[in-house]
Amino acid sequence: MIVALFAAAPVLAGQQLSLKEATGSAFRAETISAVKALADGESYAQISADGSQIVKYSFKTGKQTGVLFDSKTARGPKVNRVDGYIMSPDGQRMLIQTNTKAVYRHSFTATYYIYSIANNKMEPLSDGGPQQTPVWSPDGNQVAFVRDNNIYLVKLLYNNAESQVTKDGKRNEVINGIPDWVNEEEFSFNSAMVFTADSKQIVWVRYDETLVPQHTLPMGGYTYKYPRAGEQNAQVQVMSYDIKSHQTRKVEVPLDADGYIPRIHATSDATKVLVFTLNRHQDCLRIFAANPMSTVCQQIIEDKVDKYINENVFANVKVTSQNILLTSERSGYNSLYLYGFNGQLLRSVDMPANQHPLVVSEVYGYDEPTGDIYFAAFNGAPTDQMVWVNHKNGETKCLTKKLGWSSAVFSKDFKNFIWSWSDMNTPPEFTLCNNQGKPVVTLLDNKALLEKYNAYDMGKKETITVLTTEGNILHGYMVKPKNFDPQKKYPVIMYQYGGPGSQQVKNAWDIGMNRQGAILEQYLAQQGYICACVDNRGTGGRGAEFEKCTYLRLGELEAHDQVEAAIWLGQNAYVDKDRIAIWGWSYGGWNTLMSMSEGRPVFRCGIAIAPPTCWRYYDTIYTERFMRTPKENGSGYDEVNPIARVSKLNGSLLLVHGLADDNVHFENTAEYVKALVDADKDFRQLVYPEKNHSIAGGNTRNHLFRQCVNFFNEHLQK
């Protein structure tokens, strides 16, 4: 059953937003969360809204067909709330996840229980403490997991007997089966461990971070390994463990001493585990078929591209029983390539005839019986994402032709999918469709949220197209006050992020500084501001040339384009060109500082939240992907950063940072503050103790955004 996440209280037409409403979750959309396609091909499961059940639904009708788990009636240990679940390959059991505690962005510890669906019985996976990233064996009789950097194995057929696979794991030295901080953060994964197809061996990545420099966060003294650009990374190896003989082997993966292993994948062949490697420059991806028993590796695929391999290739890899589906930008646009396990290229996904190049953004899978490939892509405009199918005969069809932002969850047999759609003015709708794209039933429409939203004095959201003086076309959107008067001159607040491959300008509900239908921008519009957002060069959805033109000089063209956008906005009769502000978070904070010191004084004020201020302070994987190492590209690091151009800073500045930021260290702001003082520049600073990169929790966001609004009011209101 789908339950609303908020109480739809009656509201009066013309109601004004409060700042707490705009900075909290009052306008958060309902969603269908934790949806997983089940092995029968016809069903999917999801956690109930109250977290007490895991419910089974039909992919054909959308109707509930059963309850797989109920915390109130399950025998054995009791759980207060289900945070997640992992189905066994045969669908007979599941791992119930509860008591989840975040470690970093993707990693967490949790307490897991083995639940038998037929017996309605729960048992602890382990009594030795919380676990990380449990993995089922293909036969469903074993579970491997990580605790305290070591791998453990539980055998269900032997009364859940637990054994320790590795013993060399040690904090800040050796990690088995899960990535270290920088690999997790920049390759977006939290597990590096698989079983072979015959369930007889475990294969994992071992990270030796002994030589990686460590960093201690202010207040609390938390210390962890964090390699900065040019510094030593963790040394990685692939290891295998024979469960019967207890023998551990090192798999001989051909890899540079400073190379990466961003993924490993099991295959249907027990003698093959796919090992993905990247060189440190990240412009050459190789895939090896590794034999865990003989330890021999055979290279089957190599992909070399100009400048760098996009990180999203790893999240979008699909390995089927006979094939590997891989994205690549080798053509200049992110496209799809289908390989056999022997490395033979079988097919590529081409654009529809007489249309713009497709830019693939999400991959849903390959249906081996029919030869159909399902994916999401942009076709011409990066603002509208649609779901597509590429048939075996090469024909490519759009399944969701409605403009807006579409994504999908397909059934295991690819005969049906849940279509998630929204646009700039409509919150997410979830519809069950067949694989021809024909809607069957609406599962959730968020109409109550839309009615609530529209009952307030909301301004008009509209798209804009910025033409820069160099002839570059930039996409953007604008939020105007509801009572907009074209005869008046309005102050403008520009929000942006602008980092490589990112997209803030989307024809989607999920836009704006606090998302939720640009709710914070709507609040600002009610205070008399026009809010705008423009995606500069370097952002995604438009192909490699547009995205990678910032290579080796990260921040230079991006800031130039934000200034160009501000000048373009100021040329509109209804904009006061002397009252334009800019703000952003993380890369958006960097972009704010770079734009305010670009040389052309177009910004009255700006707010930089959690900003990097010199790429020498940031991590290896992200920074070197776009900048190479400081040794190779010293001028790019030292000439293109806010500290180097601090003397050009123009406009009033507010700096915000969390002291417990494990991602962009507080040192970035501290070093910039020193430069500001030396340059005799006035500024304000806001520091949040014990807060990480998200600066959230409790009343924090409300407090933070209130300071921001007050700052804008002080400097932009006449």
C-alpha positions in Angstrom: 0.0 0.0 0.0 1.3 3.5 -0.9 0.8 6.0 1.9 1.3 9.7 1.6 4.4 11.2 3.2 2.6 14.3 4.4 -0.9 15.2 5.6 -2.7 17.2 2.9 -4.0 20.0 5.0 -6.4 22.5 3.4 -4.8 25.7 2.4 -6.1 29.1 1.2 -5.4 30.4 -2.3 -2.6 32.9 -2.4 -0.9 31.5 0.7 2.7 32.5 1.2 5.5 30.1 1.8 7.4 30.1 5.1 11.1 29.6 5.1 10.7 26.5 7.1 8.4 25.0 4.5 10.8 26.0 1.7 13.9 24.5 3.4 12.3 21.4 4.9 10.4 18.5 3.4 6.9 19.9 3.4 6.7 19.6 -0.4 8.5 16.4 -0.8 6.9 14.1 -3.4 5.6 10.6 -2.6 7.7 8.0 -4.4 7.7 4.3 -5.0 10.9 3.4 -3.2 13.1 0.3 -2.9 11.4 -1.3 -5.9 13.1 -4.6 -6.9 12.1 -6.8 -9.8 11.6 -10.4 -8.6 13.1 -13.5 -10.2 9.7 -14.8 -11.4 9.8 -12.0 -14.1 6.2 -11.0 -13.3 6.5 -9.4 -9.9 8.2 -6.6 -8.0 8.6 -5.9 -4.4 8.8 -2.7 -2.4 9.0 -1.6 1.3 5.7 -0.3 2.7 5.6 3.4 3.6 5.8 2.7 7.3 8.7 0.3 6.9 6.9 -2.6 8.5 6.4 -4.8 5.4 7.9 -5.9 2.1 5.0 -6.2 -0.3 4.7 -8.1 -3.6 3.0 -6.6 -6.6 2.2 -7.7 -10.2 4.1 -6.1 -13.0 1.1 -6.8 -15.2 -1.6 -5.2 -13.1 0.2 -3.1 -10.5 -2.0 -4.8 -7.8 -0.7 -6.3 -4.6 -0.3 -10.0 -4.8 1.2 -10.8 -1.4 3.2 -9.8 1.5 6.8 -11.2 1.5 7.7 -10.0 5.0 5.7 -8.5 7.9 7.7 -7.3 10.9 4.6 -7.7 13.1 4.0 -11.4 12.4 7.5 -12.7 11.5 8.8 -15.3 14.0 12.1 -14.7 15.7 13.9 -11.3 16.4 11.8 -8.2 16.1 12.7 -5.3 13.9 11.2 -1.8 14.3 11.7 -0.8 10.7 12.9 -2.3 7.4 15.6 -0.1 5.9 16.4 -2.4 2.9 16.3 -6.0 1.7 18.2 -8.3 -0.5 16.4 -11.3 -2.2 18.2 -14.6 -2.5 18.7 -15.7 -6.1 16.0 -18.4 -5.8 13.6 -16.0 -4.2 13.1 -18.3 -1.1 14.9 -16.1 1.4 15.8 -12.5 1.9 18.2 -10.5 4.0 16.3 -7.9 6.1 18.3 -4.7 6.8 17.7 -2.6 9.9 19.6 -0.3 12.3 21.4 1.3 9.4 24.2 3.8 10.1 25.9 5.8 7.4 29.7 5.6 7.1 30.4 7.7 4.0 28.2 8.7 1.0 27.4 5.2 -0.2 28.7 3.0 2.6 26.9 2.0 5.8 26.7 -0.6 8.5 23.5 -2.4 9.4 22.1 -5.4 11.2 20.9 -8.1 8.8 18.6 -11.0 9.4 18.1 -14.1 7.3 14.4 -14.4 6.6 12.8 -17.6 5.3 9.7 -16.7 3.4 8.1 -20.1 3.5 8.8 -20.6 7.3 8.1 -16.9 8.2 11.2 -17.1 10.4 14.0 -14.6 11.0 17.5 -15.4 12.3 20.5 -13.1 12.8 23.0 -13.1 9.9 25.7 -12.7 12.6 26.0 -12.1 16.3 29.5 -10.6 16.0 28.4 -7.0 15.3 27.0 -4.9 12.4 27.7 -6.0 8.9 28.4 -4.3 5.5 27.5 -5.3 2.0 26.2 -8.9 2.4 26.2 -10.9 -0.9 24.2 -14.1 -1.6 25.9 -17.0 -3.2 24.2 -18.0 -6.5 22.9 -21.2 -4.9 21.3 -19.2 -2.1 23.0 -21.3 0.6 25.8 -18.9 1.7 26.2 -15.2 2.5 29.5 -13.3 2.5 29.7 -9.9 4.3 32.3 -7.4 5.6 32.9 -6.4 9.2 35.8 -4.3 10.3 37.5 -4.5 6.9 37.5 -8.3 6.9 35.3 -10.8 4.9 33.1 -13.4 6.7 31.2 -16.3 5.4 27.9 -17.7 6.7 26.8 -21.2 5.5 23.0 -21.6 5.9 23.1 -25.4 5.4 25.4 -25.7 8.4 23.2 -24.0 10.9 24.4 -20.6 9.8 28.0 -21.4 10.7 30.2 -18.3 10.5 33.9 -18.3 9.4 36.4 -15.6 8.8 37.8 -15.5 5.3 40.4 -12.7 5.7 42.3 -11.7 8.8 44.6 -8.9 7.5 41.9 -6.2 7.5 42.8 -3.2 9.7 41.4 0.3 9.9 43.4 2.8 7.8 45.7 0.0 6.5 43.9 -2.8 4.7 40.3 -3.2 3.5 38.8 -6.3 2.0 35.7 -6.5 -0.1 34.6 -2.8 0.2 36.3 0.3 -1.4 38.3 2.9 0.5 36.9 6.4 0.8 38.1 7.8 -2.5 37.1 4.8 -4.6 33.7 4.8 -3.0 33.2 8.5 -3.4 34.4 8.9 -7.0 33.4 5.6 -8.5 30.0 5.5 -6.7 29.9 2.0 -5.2 30.2 0.3 -1.8 30.9 -3.4 -2.5 33.8 -5.0 -4.2 33.1 -8.7 -3.6 31.3 -11.5 -5.6 30.8 -15.2 -5.6 31.7 -17.3 -8.6 28.8 -18.9 -10.5 29.3 -22.3 -8.9 29.2 -20.7 -5.4 32.6 -22.3 -4.6 34.8 -19.2 -4.5 34.7 -15.6 -3.3 36.5 -13.0 -5.3 37.2 -9.5 -4.0 39.3 -6.4 -4.3 41.9 -5.8 -1.5 42.8 -2.2 -0.8 46.1 -1.5 0.9 46.0 2.1 2.0 49.0 2.0 4.3 50.9 4.6 2.3 47.9 6.8 1.6 48.2 10.2 3.5 45.6 10.5 6.3 43.4 13.4 7.2 42.0 14.4 10.6 38.7 16.3 10.7 38.5 19.3 13.1 36.5 18.7 16.2 36.2 15.1 17.2 39.6 14.1 15.7 38.2 11.5 13.2 41.1 10.3 11.1 40.8 8.5 7.8 42.8 8.1 4.6 42.3 10.8 1.9 44.7 11.0 -1.1 44.9 14.4 -2.6 45.7 15.1 -6.2 49.1 13.7 -7.1 49.4 11.7 -3.9 49.6 7.9 -3.2 46.4 6.0 -3.7 45.6 2.7 -2.1 47.3 -0.2 -3.9 44.6 -2.7 -5.2 44.7 -6.4 -5.8 42.1 -9.0 -6.8 42.0 -12.0 -4.4 40.1 -15.3 -4.5 39.2 -17.7 -1.8 38.3 -21.4 -2.3 35.6 -22.1 0.2 36.3 -25.9 0.3 40.1 -25.9 0.5 40.3 -22.5 2.3 43.0 -21.4 -0.1 43.5 -17.8 -0.8 45.1 -16.7 -4.1 46.1 -13.4 -5.7 44.6 -13.1 -9.2 47.2 -11.8 -11.6 45.4 -8.8 -13.0 47.6 -6.8 -15.4 47.5 -3.3 -13.8 49.7 -0.4 -13.4 51.1 0.1 -9.9 48.9 3.3 -9.6 45.9 1.9 -11.5 42.3 1.5 -10.4 39.8 -1.4 -10.2 36.5 0.4 -10.1 34.3 -2.8 -10.5 34.3 -6.5 -10.5 31.4 -8.6 -11.8 30.5 -12.2 -11.6 29.5 -14.1 -14.8 27.5 -17.2 -15.5 30.8 -19.0 -16.0 32.5 -20.1 -12.8 35.9 -19.7 -14.4 35.3 -16.1 -15.3 35.0 -13.0 -13.1 35.1 -9.7 -14.9 37.7 -7.2 -13.6 37.4 -3.6 -14.7 40.6 -1.6 -14.6 41.5 2.1 -15.3 44.9 3.7 -15.7 45.6 6.7 -13.4 44.8 9.1 -16.2 41.4 7.4 -16.5 41.4 7.4 -20.3 41.8 3.7 -20.9 39.3 1.1 -19.6 40.2 -2.5 -19.8 38.0 -5.5 -18.9 39.6 -8.8 -18.0 38.1 -12.3 -17.7 39.8 -13.5 -14.6 40.0 -17.2 -13.6 39.9 -17.3 -9.8 41.3 -20.8 -9.6 44.3 -20.5 -12.0 44.5 -16.7 -11.3 45.1 -16.1 -15.1 43.5 -13.0 -16.6 42.6 -12.5 -20.3 41.9 -9.0 -21.6 38.6 -9.1 -23.6 37.7 -5.4 -24.0 39.7 -2.2 -24.2 38.1 1.3 -24.5 40.3 4.3 -25.0 38.7 7.7 -25.3 39.9 11.3 -25.6 40.6 13.0 -22.2 38.8 10.7 -19.8 36.4 7.8 -19.3 33.1 9.0 -17.8 32.5 7.6 -14.3 28.9 6.7 -15.1 30.1 3.8 -17.3 30.6 1.6 -14.3 27.1 2.2 -12.8 25.6 1.4 -16.2 27.4 -1.8 -17.0 25.0 -4.8 -17.4 26.4 -8.4 -17.4 23.9 -11.0 -18.6 24.4 -14.8 -19.0 26.3 -14.4 -22.3 26.9 -10.7 -22.8 28.4 -7.4 -21.6 26.5 -4.2 -22.2 28.8 -1.2 -22.0 28.5 2.6 -22.5 31.3 4.6 -24.2 31.8 8.1 -25.6 34.2 6.9 -28.3 31.8 8.3 -31.0 31.7 11.7 -29.2 28.3 10.9 -27.6 27.6 8.4 -24.8 26.3 5.3 -26.6 25.8 1.6 -26.0 28.0 -1.4 -27.1 27.1 -5.0 -26.8 29.9 -7.6 -26.4 30.2 -11.3 -26.0 32.3 -12.8 -23.2 35.1 -13.3 -25.7 35.3 -9.6 -26.3 33.6 -9.6 -29.7 31.6 -6.4 -30.4 28.2 -7.7 -31.5 26.3 -4.4 -31.8 26.2 -0.7 -31.1 23.1 1.4 -30.5 22.8 4.0 -33.2 20.6 7.1 -33.2 17.2 7.0 -34.9 17.3 8.0 -38.6 17.2 11.7 -39.3 17.4 12.6 -35.6 19.9 14.2 -33.2 22.5 11.9 -31.7 21.3 9.9 -28.7 23.1 10.6 -25.5 22.6 7.6 -23.2 22.1 8.5 -19.5 20.8 5.3 -17.9 20.9 1.6 -18.9 18.2 -0.8 -17.8 19.3 -4.0 -19.4 19.6 -6.4 -22.3 16.8 -9.0 -23.0 18.8 -11.9 -24.4 15.9 -13.9 -25.8 14.6 -11.0 -27.9 17.8 -9.0 -28.4 16.2 -5.8 -27.1 18.3 -3.2 -25.2 16.4 -0.8 -22.9 17.9 2.5 -21.8 17.2 6.2 -21.1 18.7 8.9 -23.3 18.5 12.5 -24.5 17.7 13.2 -28.1 18.6 16.7 -29.1 17.9 18.5 -25.8 19.6 17.7 -22.5 16.5 18.9 -20.6 14.2 16.0 -21.5 15.1 12.4 -20.7 13.1 9.6 -22.3 13.1 5.8 -22.2 14.1 3.9 -25.4 14.4 0.5 -26.8 16.9 -0.7 -29.4 15.8 -3.8 -31.3 18.0 -6.5 -32.7 17.5 -5.3 -36.2 19.0 -1.9 -35.2 15.7 0.0 -35.0 15.6 2.4 -32.1 12.2 3.5 -30.7 11.2 5.9 -27.9 8.8 4.3 -25.4 8.0 7.5 -23.5 7.5 10.3 -25.9 6.1 12.7 -23.4 8.4 15.7 -22.8 9.8 15.8 -19.3 12.1 13.6 -17.3 11.4 9.8 -17.6 13.1 6.8 -16.0 12.1 3.2 -15.6 12.3 0.0 -13.6 11.9 -3.1 -15.8 10.6 -6.5 -14.9 13.1 -9.4 -15.0 11.6 -10.6 -18.3 11.5 -7.0 -19.7 7.8 -7.4 -20.6 6.7 -4.5 -18.3 8.2 -1.5 -16.6 7.3 1.2 -14.0 7.6 4.5 -15.7 8.6 7.5 -13.5 7.8 10.8 -15.1 7.8 14.5 -14.1 8.3 17.9 -15.7 9.1 21.3 -14.4 5.4 21.9 -13.3 4.3 18.4 -12.4 5.6 16.2 -9.5 6.5 12.6 -10.2 3.9 10.2 -11.6 4.5 6.5 -11.6 2.7 4.4 -14.3 2.9 0.7 -15.1 3.5 0.2 -18.8 4.1 -2.8 -21.1 7.3 -3.0 -23.1 5.7 -1.1 -26.0 5.4 1.9 -23.7 1.6 1.5 -23.4 0.3 2.7 -20.0 -1.6 0.0 -18.1 -2.4 1.6 -14.7 -1.3 4.7 -12.7 0.4 3.6 -9.5 0.9 7.0 -8.0 0.2 10.5 -9.3 1.1 13.0 -6.5 -2.0 15.0 -7.3 -2.5 16.0 -3.6 1.0 17.5 -3.6 0.3 19.4 -6.8 -2.9 20.8 -5.4 -1.1 21.8 -2.2 1.7 23.4 -4.2 -0.6 25.3 -6.5 -2.6 26.7 -3.6 0.3 28.9 -2.7 1.4 32.0 -4.6 3.8 30.2 -6.8 5.6 32.0 -9.6 5.9 30.9 -13.2 8.8 28.5 -14.1 10.0 28.9 -17.7 13.0 27.7 -19.7 15.5 30.2 -21.2 18.2 29.9 -23.8 21.3 32.0 -23.3 23.4 33.0 -26.3 26.9 34.0 -25.1 29.1 36.6 -26.9 31.2 33.7 -28.3 28.1 32.1 -29.8 27.7 29.3 -27.2 24.1 28.2 -26.5 23.4 27.5 -22.8 20.2 26.1 -21.4 18.6 27.5 -18.3 15.3 28.1 -16.4 13.8 31.0 -14.6 11.3 31.4 -11.7 9.5 34.8 -11.7 7.2 36.1 -9.0 3.5 35.3 -9.4 2.6 39.0 -9.7 5.5 39.6 -12.2 5.4 43.1 -13.7 7.5 43.5 -16.9 7.7 47.2 -16.3 9.6 46.7 -13.0 13.2 45.9 -12.5 13.9 42.9 -10.4 17.0 41.6 -8.6 18.1 38.2 -9.7 19.6 35.3 -7.8 21.5 32.7 -9.9 21.8 29.2 -8.6 24.2 26.8 -10.3 26.4 23.8 -9.9 28.3 23.6 -13.2 30.6 20.6 -12.5 31.7 18.1 -15.2 28.8 16.0 -16.5 26.2 17.5 -14.1 22.8 18.8 -15.0 20.8 21.3 -13.0 18.6 22.5 -15.9 16.1 19.8 -16.4 12.5 19.6 -17.4 11.8 17.8 -14.2 10.2 18.4 -10.8 13.5 17.8 -9.0 15.2 21.2 -9.7 16.4 24.0 -7.6 18.7 24.5 -4.5 16.3 22.5 -2.3 14.6 20.5 -5.1 10.9 19.9 -4.6 9.7 21.8 -7.6 12.2 24.6 -7.0 10.5 25.3 -3.7 13.3 27.5 -2.3 13.3 29.6 -5.5 9.6 30.0 -5.2 10.1 31.3 -1.7 12.7 33.8 -3.0 10.3 34.8 -5.8 7.7 35.6 -3.1 10.3 37.9 -1.6 10.5 39.8 -4.9 13.4 38.0 -6.6 13.7 36.4 -10.0 15.6 33.2 -9.7 17.6 31.7 -12.6 19.8 28.7 -13.3 22.0 28.2 -16.3 24.1 25.1 -17.1 27.5 26.2 -18.3 30.0 24.5 -20.6 31.3 21.3 -19.0 27.8 20.1 -18.0 26.3 16.9 -19.2 23.7 15.6 -21.8 25.2 17.4 -24.8 28.1 15.1 -25.8 31.8 14.9 -25.1 32.9 18.0 -26.8 30.7 20.3 -24.8 31.4 18.4 -21.6 35.2 17.9 -21.9 36.2 21.4 -23.1 37.0 22.3 -19.5 39.7 19.7 -19.4 43.0 20.7 -17.6 41.5 24.2 -16.8 38.6 23.2 -14.5 36.6 26.3 -13.6 37.8 28.7 -16.2 35.1 28.3 -18.9 32.4 27.5 -16.4 32.9 30.8 -14.6 33.1 32.7 -17.9 29.8 31.2 -18.9 28.1 32.2 -15.6 29.3 35.8 -16.1 28.0 35.7 -19.7 24.6 34.4 -18.4 24.5 37.2 -15.8 25.2 39.8 -18.5 22.5 38.2 -20.7 20.0 38.4 -17.9 20.9 42.0 -17.2 20.0 42.9 -20.7 16.4 42.0 -20.1 14.3 45.2 -19.4 12.8 43.6 -16.3 16.2 42.8 -14.6 18.2 45.2 -12.5 21.7 44.4 -13.8 23.2 46.0 -10.7 21.4 43.6 -8.4 22.4 40.1 -9.5 23.7 37.5 -7.1 25.2 34.0 -7.5 25.3 31.0 -5.2 26.0 27.3 -5.2 27.1 24.3 -3.1 30.3 22.2 -3.5 31.3 22.6 -7.1 28.7 25.3 -7.2 30.5 27.0 -4.4 33.8 26.8 -6.4 31.9 28.2 -9.4 30.5 31.0 -7.4 34.0 32.1 -6.2 35.4 31.7 -9.7 32.6 33.7 -11.3 32.8 36.5 -8.7 36.5 36.8 -9.5 36.3 36.3 -13.3 37.2 39.9 -13.9 33.9 41.4 -15.0 32.1 42.8 -11.9 28.6 41.6 -12.6 27.6 40.2 -9.2 26.5 42.4 -6.3 27.0 39.5 -3.9 27.4 35.7 -3.7 27.3 32.8 -1.4 29.7 29.8 -1.6 28.7 26.8 0.4 31.2 24.0 1.1 33.4 25.2 -1.8 36.7 23.7 -3.1 39.1 26.6 -3.5 42.2 24.8 -5.0 42.2 21.4 -6.7 45.5 20.6 -4.9 43.4 20.1 -1.8 40.9 17.7 -3.4 41.1 13.9 -4.0 43.0 12.0 -6.6 40.3 10.2 -8.6 37.9 13.1 -9.2 40.6 15.8 -9.6 43.0 13.9 -11.9 40.1 12.7 -14.1 39.7 16.3 -15.3 43.1 17.9 -14.4 45.7 15.1 -14.5 48.3 15.4 -11.7 49.7 18.7 -10.3 53.1 17.5 -11.6 51.7 17.2 -15.1 49.5 20.3 -15.0 50.9 22.8 -12.5 49.6 25.8 -14.4 46.1 24.4 -14.5 46.1 23.9 -10.7 47.9 27.1 -9.8 46.5 29.7 -12.2 42.8 28.6 -12.3 41.5 28.7 -8.8 39.7 31.3 -6.5 42.8 31.8 -4.3 45.0 32.7 -7.3 42.4 35.3 -8.5 41.3 36.6 -5.1 42.5 40.1 -5.9 39.8 40.2 -8.6 37.0 39.3 -6.2 34.1 41.7 -6.7 30.9 41.8 -4.7 29.9 40.9 -1.1 30.7 37.3 -0.1 29.3 34.8 2.4 31.4 31.7 2.9 29.7 28.6 4.5 31.4 25.3 5.5 30.9 22.3 7.8 33.9 21.5 10.1 33.2 17.7 9.7 33.2 17.8 5.9 35.0 14.6 4.8 34.6 15.4 1.1 35.6 19.0 0.6 37.8 19.6 3.7 37.4 22.8 5.7 41.0 23.6 4.8 39.7 24.8 1.4 37.7 27.6 3.1 40.5 28.3 5.7 43.1 28.8 3.0 40.8 31.0 1.0 40.1 33.1 4.1 43.8 33.6 4.5 44.0 34.8 0.9 41.0 37.1 1.4 42.7 38.7 4.4 46.0 39.1 2.6 44.1 40.8 -0.3 42.2 43.0 2.2 38.9 41.7 1.0 35.8 42.0 3.2 33.7 38.8 3.6 31.5 37.0 6.0 31.9 33.4 7.2 29.5 30.8 8.6 30.9 27.6 10.1 28.8 24.6 11.2 30.6 22.4 13.8 30.1 18.6 13.4 28.4 19.0 10.1 29.6 17.2 6.9 29.4 18.1 3.3 25.6 18.1 3.3 25.4 20.5 6.3 22.1 19.0 7.4 20.3 17.5 10.4 17.9 18.9 13.0 17.3 22.7 12.4 20.6 23.1 10.4 19.2 23.6 6.9 16.5 26.1 8.2 19.2 28.1 10.0 21.6 28.0 7.1 19.1 29.1 4.5 17.8 31.8 6.8 21.3 33.3 6.9 21.5 33.1 3.1 18.1 34.8 2.6 19.1 37.5 5.1 22.3 38.1 3.2 20.6 38.4 -0.1 18.0 40.8 1.4 20.7 42.9 2.8 22.6 43.3 -0.4 19.9 43.1 -3.1 16.9 44.9 -1.7 16.7 48.6 -2.3 
